Amino acid sequence: MRVLLVDDNPAFRSVAGAMVATAGGFELVGEVGSGEEAVTAARLLDADLVVMDIRLPGIDGVESTRRILADGPGRAVVLMSAQALDDHLSAEALSCGARGFLHKEDFDAAALRAILAG
């Protein structure tokens, strides 16, 4: 599965990217730091899975998810955050078409597989 990692924190991208790159069944195809970059990169890199922070500079992860899925409905998006979701943001995250949500502390290949398995 071709994975695009989207987070505005370069240190987190580095650690999460290394985890994805070494996990069986996943291929890290790119890392970007904004929602606008995510929309473009998902298409150009032909990502199967976009793992994206909810809070990003420019367009946020929720709006980026909507745009990515409109452009490539076969893609999956998993949203993540370092903070717990409040009720409003939870509803937005689920309504934008994301497959699920991960707290950044729980981010690993097994958690991604569990969300994708549905």
C-alpha positions, 0 to 999 in steps of 0.5 A: 500500500502506497502511503503519503504522510502529511504532518506540519511537524518535521520531527513527527514526519521523520519518526512516523515515516521511518515506521511506515517505511519499515512496516510490511505491506506499506511503502512510504511514497512521500511526506508533506507538511500542508493540506494543499501539498497533500491534495497535490501529492496524493494525486501525483504520487498515486497514494493508496493511503494518506495519513494526515494530521487534522490541524495543518497550515492552510487548509486543514486535514478535514478539508484536505480529505474531502478534496483528496477523496473527490479527486481519487475516490479509491484512496483511503485517508486516516486522520490523526492528532496529538490532541483528543478530538472534541465532539465537533471535530469528531463529527467533521472527521467522520463526515469528510470520508476519512476511514478513521482517526488515530491519536498520534501516540497510538500511531503504528502499522498495527493501528493503521491496519486495524482502521483499514480492516474496518 
